[in-house]
Amino acid sequence: MAAKKILMITGDFTEDYETMVPFQALLMVGHSVHAVCPGKKAGEQVRTAIHDFEGDQTYSEKPGHNFTLNATFDEIDVATYDALVIPGGRAPEYLRLNPKVIAAVQHFAGANKPIAAICHGAQLLSAAGVLSGRSCSAYPACAPEVKAAGGNYADIPVDQAHVDGNLVSAPAWPAHPDWLAKFLLALGTRIEL
């Protein structure tokens, strides 16, 4: 397996698990992962939040860990990356306001490169206009955005992932095992035990 170069676009109040776990897991299997945030440089941090399902009408939110970025958003060239990871949390709701982030998402979709989006990551896909005619899972509160963008919302169990071509999506962090396994398949990653 040739190591892939993967871009992770994140921001303040990204979901802790949805940022840390894929970042570490993709590094573990030998891929190069660059975590970036608009307006921040390599070595700076984003604050994360822990979203839990505790029986309320929506998720609860607690402070998470600080996550250190290892690349600078303004210095990346998206054409040099093989795949994109979009964590959820609250970060996508303001990342989608950045035209350079939207252009990056559009590049990966247009080039048919693997994209892994989880939870509220669908907000970026929707804002980038790349969901028309595609099916995508997301946190259920994002279903209207997926549909408004012309996509088909994949209503699946919270611990499952959905694949539509190059797009691997999931509702929330309980889906990590399935989501990451399906993303690794999209990347062509082989793990032998």
Backbone bond lengths (Angstrom), bond angles and torsions (degrees), N, CA, C in turn:
res aa  C-N    CA-C-N  psi(-1)  N-CA   C-N-CA  omega(-1)  CA-C   N-CA-C  phi
1 M - - - 1.453 - - 1.522 109.24 -
2 A 1.295 115.45 129.53 1.456 120.02 173.52 1.523 107.83 -83.48
3 A 1.318 115.58 133.04 1.461 119.72 178.51 1.519 109.59 -62.50
4 K 1.304 116.15 141.82 1.463 122.19 179.29 1.519 109.42 -101.90
5 K 1.302 115.43 153.95 1.461 122.51 175.37 1.527 106.65 -102.93
6 I 1.326 115.72 116.54 1.462 121.34 -172.23 1.521 110.44 -117.21
7 L 1.310 116.08 135.75 1.454 122.82 176.68 1.520 109.27 -101.25
8 M 1.327 116.90 131.49 1.465 122.15 173.60 1.524 106.99 -117.92
9 I 1.333 116.19 118.52 1.462 120.54 178.11 1.527 107.37 -99.23
10 T 1.307 115.27 121.16 1.458 120.91 -176.12 1.525 109.47 -135.87
11 G 1.311 116.00 -179.57 1.460 120.71 179.36 1.511 110.16 -168.08
12 D 1.306 116.21 177.38 1.457 120.34 179.45 1.530 110.33 -58.25
13 F 1.313 114.44 139.29 1.464 125.08 -179.79 1.520 113.21 65.66
14 T 1.338 114.45 27.39 1.441 119.57 165.45 1.528 106.76 -65.34
15 E 1.318 117.76 156.53 1.464 120.17 -179.99 1.528 108.51 -72.24
16 D 1.325 115.41 127.49 1.464 122.97 -174.97 1.526 112.36 -50.82
17 Y 1.320 117.79 -58.72 1.466 121.53 -176.34 1.525 111.38 -64.28
18 E 1.316 117.01 -36.82 1.456 120.70 -175.98 1.524 112.49 -74.45
19 T 1.318 116.11 -9.57 1.459 121.74 175.04 1.524 110.09 -101.94
20 M 1.327 115.80 -54.27 1.467 120.60 -175.12 1.524 112.94 -64.62
21 V 1.329 117.53 -48.08 1.466 120.59 -172.63 1.532 111.80 -63.92
22 P 1.338 120.42 -52.99 1.464 117.34 179.19 1.531 113.12 -63.89
23 F 1.322 116.87 -37.21 1.469 120.24 178.34 1.523 109.66 -57.33
24 Q 1.318 117.09 -50.86 1.463 121.27 -177.75 1.531 111.92 -69.90
25 A 1.320 117.77 -41.11 1.460 121.00 -178.02 1.524 111.20 -65.14
26 L 1.331 117.17 -41.63 1.458 120.01 -179.76 1.527 111.27 -68.30
27 L 1.326 117.13 -35.98 1.467 120.27 173.34 1.528 110.41 -64.70
28 M 1.323 116.16 -40.91 1.460 121.61 -177.20 1.531 111.97 -58.07
29 V 1.331 116.98 -37.80 1.465 119.49 -177.91 1.525 112.14 -87.67
30 G 1.321 117.95 5.28 1.456 121.55 172.18 1.509 117.33 103.25
31 H 1.324 117.77 2.83 1.460 119.54 178.48 1.525 110.39 -82.12
32 S 1.306 116.07 157.91 1.456 123.04 174.11 1.528 106.64 -95.48
33 V 1.331 116.85 125.78 1.458 120.59 -177.85 1.524 108.74 -123.20
34 H 1.319 116.03 124.00 1.458 120.95 176.06 1.523 108.60 -108.05
35 A 1.322 116.06 115.68 1.463 122.61 178.09 1.526 108.35 -96.33
36 V 1.334 115.21 122.83 1.458 120.75 -176.12 1.523 110.99 -130.43
37 C 1.322 114.72 159.02 1.463 122.29 175.70 1.526 107.77 -145.28
38 P 1.323 117.73 129.27 1.469 119.21 177.07 1.523 111.09 -54.37
39 G 1.327 115.82 136.99 1.461 121.16 178.03 1.512 114.49 82.14
40 K 1.341 117.43 0.86 1.468 120.14 179.82 1.523 109.54 -128.75
41 K 1.337 114.39 156.19 1.456 121.37 -176.72 1.523 110.39 -111.81
42 A 1.324 114.88 164.62 1.462 121.25 174.72 1.531 108.58 -53.52
43 G 1.319 115.94 136.21 1.463 121.37 -179.22 1.522 113.22 95.04
44 E 1.332 117.60 -20.74 1.459 120.91 175.39 1.523 108.83 -81.33
45 Q 1.298 116.55 168.10 1.457 120.88 -175.55 1.525 112.04 -120.58
46 V 1.342 114.12 155.00 1.455 121.05 167.37 1.519 106.46 -113.32
47 R 1.305 115.40 148.15 1.463 120.70 175.15 1.517 108.19 -84.54
48 T 1.312 116.08 141.46 1.460 119.27 177.69 1.524 109.49 -114.22
49 A 1.313 114.73 167.60 1.454 121.80 178.04 1.527 108.25 -130.39
50 I 1.308 115.99 146.81 1.458 121.49 176.48 1.516 107.71 -102.48
51 H 1.313 115.23 118.00 1.464 121.42 179.01 1.513 108.39 -102.92
52 D 1.324 115.66 127.80 1.460 121.17 -177.12 1.517 110.41 -125.91
53 F 1.299 114.63 157.18 1.457 122.06 179.46 1.524 106.87 -108.10
54 E 1.331 116.05 101.57 1.466 120.72 -171.63 1.525 113.10 -120.28
55 G 1.329 116.65 22.30 1.453 120.17 176.79 1.514 115.01 93.41
56 D 1.336 117.21 1.34 1.462 120.32 177.33 1.531 109.23 -82.83
57 Q 1.323 116.45 176.40 1.458 120.11 179.82 1.531 112.13 -66.11
58 T 1.298 116.88 -24.58 1.458 122.07 176.18 1.525 107.51 -141.36
59 Y 1.302 117.03 -177.27 1.461 120.88 -179.01 1.529 110.79 -71.38
60 S 1.330 115.54 154.47 1.460 120.34 171.77 1.530 107.52 -91.91
61 E 1.329 115.89 162.52 1.462 119.75 -178.93 1.517 110.14 -132.07
62 K 1.343 114.13 132.08 1.464 121.84 177.23 1.522 108.15 -131.11
63 P 1.330 117.56 155.81 1.470 118.51 177.19 1.525 110.90 -61.41
64 G 1.324 115.42 139.83 1.458 121.16 176.85 1.517 110.35 -106.89
65 H 1.316 115.00 -159.58 1.459 121.61 179.10 1.519 109.92 -82.84
66 N 1.319 115.69 161.13 1.455 119.38 168.68 1.522 106.85 -83.44
67 F 1.311 116.84 135.13 1.456 122.57 -177.45 1.520 107.97 -111.85
68 T 1.323 116.86 124.84 1.459 122.03 -177.36 1.527 110.77 -87.52
69 L 1.300 115.09 125.70 1.469 121.78 177.91 1.524 109.23 -75.44
70 N 1.313 117.23 145.69 1.462 119.24 -179.52 1.529 113.04 -117.84
71 A 1.313 116.99 9.73 1.463 121.89 174.93 1.530 108.18 -150.64
72 T 1.317 115.87 163.80 1.460 122.31 -177.28 1.528 109.23 -106.63
73 F 1.321 116.77 122.34 1.458 122.34 -176.02 1.527 112.15 -52.98
74 D 1.331 117.66 -45.98 1.461 121.04 -176.35 1.526 113.35 -68.33
75 E 1.327 117.85 -10.52 1.470 120.84 -177.71 1.531 113.44 -105.76
76 I 1.326 118.14 -3.86 1.465 119.33 -176.86 1.523 111.24 -81.12
77 D 1.322 115.08 153.97 1.460 122.86 172.33 1.521 105.31 -121.16
78 V 1.333 117.46 104.56 1.465 120.80 -173.67 1.527 112.24 -58.49
79 A 1.315 117.73 -25.84 1.468 120.55 -179.14 1.525 112.06 -64.73
80 T 1.334 117.94 -19.98 1.465 120.98 -178.49 1.528 112.61 -87.72
81 Y 1.338 117.77 -1.08 1.469 121.47 -177.81 1.521 110.64 -101.83
82 D 1.329 114.67 147.63 1.458 121.94 -178.83 1.525 113.42 -91.08
83 A 1.336 117.33 -21.46 1.465 120.71 -173.97 1.524 109.74 -159.86
84 L 1.337 114.54 165.44 1.459 122.47 -178.14 1.521 110.19 -130.01
85 V 1.336 116.24 137.85 1.462 122.60 172.94 1.525 107.82 -118.28
86 I 1.343 115.31 130.49 1.467 121.12 178.36 1.525 108.28 -121.88
87 P 1.347 117.87 101.08 1.464 120.22 175.66 1.530 110.56 -70.65
88 G 1.319 115.24 163.49 1.454 120.63 179.38 1.520 112.22 -94.73
89 G 1.308 115.24 -144.50 1.460 120.91 -173.46 1.514 109.97 89.51
90 R 1.320 115.69 -159.32 1.462 119.16 -179.05 1.516 113.43 -87.24
91 A 1.322 117.89 -13.87 1.465 120.69 -177.64 1.531 113.39 -56.12
92 P 1.354 119.85 -43.74 1.470 118.18 -177.48 1.522 114.73 -57.94
93 E 1.336 118.07 -28.47 1.467 118.28 -177.57 1.518 111.95 -66.14
94 Y 1.341 118.55 -27.46 1.471 118.00 175.51 1.521 112.14 -103.47
95 L 1.323 118.65 -23.92 1.469 119.78 174.99 1.528 110.45 -62.58
96 R 1.327 117.48 -31.98 1.468 120.68 -178.37 1.526 112.74 -68.87
97 L 1.320 117.32 -8.75 1.460 121.12 177.52 1.532 112.03 -86.82
98 N 1.340 116.57 -6.60 1.460 121.38 -176.52 1.531 109.66 -95.73
99 P 1.334 118.18 115.38 1.472 120.68 -177.46 1.535 113.29 -58.53
100 K 1.334 118.33 -32.32 1.470 120.19 179.78 1.528 110.93 -70.95
101 V 1.328 117.62 -33.68 1.463 120.68 175.74 1.524 109.14 -67.10
102 I 1.320 116.44 -45.51 1.466 120.87 178.89 1.525 109.97 -59.11
103 A 1.324 117.36 -43.95 1.470 121.08 179.10 1.526 110.68 -62.37
104 A 1.319 117.45 -38.21 1.468 120.68 178.70 1.525 110.74 -63.41
105 V 1.328 116.85 -46.38 1.461 120.79 179.03 1.531 109.65 -61.58
106 Q 1.304 116.94 -42.70 1.465 121.12 179.54 1.529 111.34 -62.96
107 H 1.330 117.27 -35.77 1.462 120.38 177.48 1.531 110.51 -60.47
108 F 1.338 117.09 -50.67 1.462 120.12 -177.60 1.526 111.46 -63.06
109 A 1.322 116.51 -41.17 1.469 119.77 179.17 1.526 110.58 -66.64
110 G 1.317 117.28 -45.55 1.457 121.48 -178.51 1.520 113.56 -65.65
111 A 1.324 116.23 -31.68 1.467 121.32 179.56 1.533 111.59 -88.46
112 N 1.325 116.38 1.08 1.467 122.43 -179.58 1.534 112.66 57.48
113 K 1.329 115.40 35.51 1.458 120.87 176.42 1.528 108.40 -85.13
114 P 1.332 118.66 150.34 1.467 119.92 179.66 1.535 112.51 -58.08
115 I 1.327 114.15 135.62 1.471 122.40 176.30 1.517 107.45 -127.20
116 A 1.321 116.64 127.61 1.461 122.15 174.17 1.521 107.79 -112.47
117 A 1.326 116.64 116.69 1.464 121.81 179.50 1.519 107.95 -125.32
118 I 1.320 115.75 139.02 1.456 120.51 -178.53 1.523 109.51 -135.22
119 C 1.315 115.26 146.31 1.463 122.92 173.97 1.539 110.97 59.42
120 H 1.319 117.46 -121.68 1.455 122.19 -179.17 1.525 112.80 -78.10
121 G 1.329 118.33 1.41 1.459 121.02 175.21 1.516 112.22 -57.53
122 A 1.331 116.50 -25.50 1.467 120.79 177.71 1.533 111.54 -60.98
123 Q 1.327 117.98 -22.47 1.465 119.90 177.49 1.528 110.66 -62.62
124 L 1.324 117.38 -36.39 1.468 120.44 177.37 1.523 110.60 -69.72
125 L 1.327 116.08 -41.93 1.465 120.03 179.05 1.526 110.53 -62.16
126 S 1.316 115.67 -42.16 1.458 121.63 179.39 1.525 110.67 -63.68
127 A 1.317 117.04 -48.90 1.467 121.30 -178.60 1.527 111.58 -64.51
128 A 1.333 116.41 -29.82 1.465 120.46 179.85 1.526 112.01 -79.74
129 G 1.327 117.42 -8.19 1.453 121.24 177.99 1.514 113.77 70.95
130 V 1.341 117.11 32.54 1.471 119.95 -176.05 1.526 112.94 -109.19
131 L 1.326 118.04 10.86 1.462 120.87 -177.39 1.532 114.80 -101.47
132 S 1.296 118.52 -5.73 1.462 120.75 -177.36 1.531 110.76 -57.59
133 G 1.329 115.24 121.98 1.454 121.00 179.98 1.514 115.12 75.70
134 R 1.315 117.43 4.16 1.470 121.92 -179.07 1.523 108.99 -106.07
135 S 1.332 116.30 157.14 1.464 119.50 172.18 1.515 108.49 -107.00
136 C 1.311 114.88 142.09 1.456 121.51 -172.20 1.522 109.16 -150.20
137 S 1.314 116.05 135.37 1.454 120.42 171.70 1.523 108.60 -93.94
138 A 1.307 115.91 162.62 1.466 122.07 -179.59 1.523 107.23 -171.23
139 Y 1.313 115.66 175.18 1.455 118.96 171.34 1.539 106.52 -58.18
140 P 1.337 118.50 136.13 1.475 120.04 -173.86 1.526 114.90 -51.45
141 A 1.328 118.40 -31.24 1.470 120.26 179.30 1.525 112.16 -66.53
142 C 1.327 117.64 -14.37 1.469 121.81 178.13 1.524 112.54 -93.51
143 A 1.331 117.30 -3.26 1.467 120.54 -179.77 1.529 112.33 -54.41
144 P 1.351 119.42 -43.43 1.470 118.42 179.24 1.527 113.23 -61.11
145 E 1.337 117.22 -33.48 1.466 119.84 179.25 1.523 111.28 -70.82
146 V 1.347 116.12 -40.27 1.463 119.96 177.17 1.531 109.03 -59.76
147 K 1.343 116.58 -46.46 1.462 120.97 -178.84 1.524 111.82 -67.08
148 A 1.336 117.53 -40.66 1.466 121.19 -179.90 1.524 111.65 -64.52
149 A 1.340 116.17 -25.99 1.466 120.90 178.93 1.525 111.65 -86.29
150 G 1.350 116.80 6.20 1.455 120.59 178.88 1.509 114.46 86.70
151 G 1.332 115.99 10.05 1.456 120.17 179.19 1.511 112.03 -93.61
152 N 1.305 115.40 168.12 1.456 122.46 174.13 1.517 107.70 -104.25
153 Y 1.313 116.76 120.42 1.462 120.83 -179.25 1.529 109.23 -75.87
154 A 1.321 116.37 122.74 1.467 122.57 177.19 1.522 108.20 -88.81
155 D 1.314 116.33 102.56 1.467 122.80 -179.04 1.525 107.87 -86.72
156 I 1.321 115.52 94.93 1.462 121.91 -175.13 1.521 109.85 -121.30
157 P 1.341 118.51 164.95 1.463 119.99 176.77 1.528 111.54 -59.27
158 V 1.315 116.39 151.11 1.460 122.73 -174.55 1.529 112.88 -62.46
159 D 1.320 117.14 -18.00 1.466 119.81 -179.60 1.527 113.15 -103.25
160 Q 1.320 116.64 16.95 1.460 121.50 -179.02 1.528 110.73 -118.87
161 A 1.335 115.52 163.41 1.459 121.89 176.82 1.520 108.85 -124.35
162 H 1.308 115.68 160.85 1.463 122.53 -177.21 1.527 108.80 -126.66
163 V 1.319 116.67 141.09 1.464 121.37 178.61 1.524 109.34 -121.25
164 D 1.315 116.11 130.39 1.464 123.01 171.30 1.523 105.81 -133.80
165 G 1.319 116.00 97.42 1.466 120.55 -177.88 1.518 111.18 62.15
166 N 1.334 116.33 -120.14 1.465 121.47 -179.14 1.530 113.09 -84.68
167 L 1.328 118.23 -3.70 1.463 122.28 -175.62 1.527 111.36 -99.41
168 V 1.327 114.92 120.62 1.465 121.96 176.71 1.521 106.45 -114.10
169 S 1.326 116.73 119.21 1.466 119.97 -175.06 1.523 110.60 -132.99
170 A 1.329 114.79 160.27 1.463 120.89 -178.86 1.525 109.33 -154.75
171 P 1.364 116.17 157.74 1.460 119.77 -176.64 1.529 115.21 -73.40
172 A 1.336 117.84 -35.43 1.465 119.84 -175.57 1.530 110.12 -171.85
173 W 1.330 116.00 176.31 1.464 121.79 -173.76 1.528 115.67 -57.14
174 P 1.341 122.26 -24.82 1.465 117.91 175.36 1.539 113.15 -60.76
175 A 1.321 117.18 -15.29 1.464 121.42 179.55 1.528 113.21 -86.93
176 H 1.325 118.68 0.94 1.465 119.94 -175.77 1.526 114.90 -45.69
177 P 1.343 120.43 -49.55 1.468 118.08 -177.77 1.533 112.75 -57.70
178 D 1.317 117.71 -45.97 1.458 121.08 -178.88 1.525 111.03 -73.05
179 W 1.318 117.71 -42.44 1.467 123.25 -178.54 1.525 110.88 -62.20
180 L 1.333 116.04 -48.49 1.463 119.19 -179.43 1.524 111.49 -68.29
181 A 1.335 117.73 -38.37 1.468 120.17 178.27 1.530 110.27 -61.37
182 K 1.332 117.08 -43.60 1.466 120.56 -179.71 1.531 111.58 -70.60
183 F 1.316 117.35 -33.68 1.468 120.21 176.23 1.527 110.29 -67.72
184 L 1.330 117.28 -41.06 1.461 120.21 177.52 1.529 110.93 -61.36
185 L 1.332 117.18 -38.01 1.469 120.03 175.38 1.530 110.65 -62.84
186 A 1.322 116.22 -42.87 1.478 119.97 178.63 1.525 111.28 -62.47
187 L 1.328 116.30 -31.45 1.464 121.21 178.81 1.524 112.25 -79.52
188 G 1.343 116.28 -15.51 1.460 120.28 -175.36 1.516 112.84 81.43
189 T 1.307 116.26 19.04 1.467 121.90 -179.31 1.525 109.91 -76.38
190 R 1.312 115.58 131.26 1.469 120.88 176.30 1.521 108.29 -114.86
191 I 1.318 114.83 129.74 1.458 120.52 175.96 1.517 107.47 -116.83
192 E 1.302 115.87 123.43 1.462 120.04 179.85 1.514 108.70 -112.79
193 L 1.328 114.13 132.95 1.467 119.90 179.69 1.506 110.33 -101.98
